[in-house]
Amino acid sequence: MEHSLWGNLPLLVRANSKESVELILQTLWRTRKIGLDSNDRDVIRDMLQLQNDADLDPLLVCLRMLIRRCVYENNNKDEIQKLFPEEVLPEIQRLLTLLLQKFHKEWREDIAKDQLQSNTEPNSGETDVNFQLSKDRLETMLKSMYSMSDQQ
């Protein structure tokens, strides 16, 4: 992870409580596939007493990257602590390590469920596209397809 992103973690100190940081991490995990909506962004920005998204976005990127590395690489407590460079305040390291450990098992189970669903979904990796054609247009398309196959 780029060292410049780590510089945003001290913004977590602005949260009123450990529970606020916990809620931020849970929200980021819950929205990992769809991204934060404006309401979630407003709540997090208010929790951290930030004025705008320009201050919030780099922190969210950093936290999402940290969550992914922790969960997808299946890191234990010692490995989580090694993710942080020296520039990250020890109290932030401890808090994030504690919270990431707390949710690690649950989030790993979520990943397993996601993978199971993606493996059992029909047409995995394919997209259905629907469009309307007039009968004349369809006949023209079919004729051109047949003529192409005759030429081969």
Order of alpha helices (4+ residues) and beta strands (2+ residues): alpha-alpha-alpha-alpha-alpha-alpha-alpha
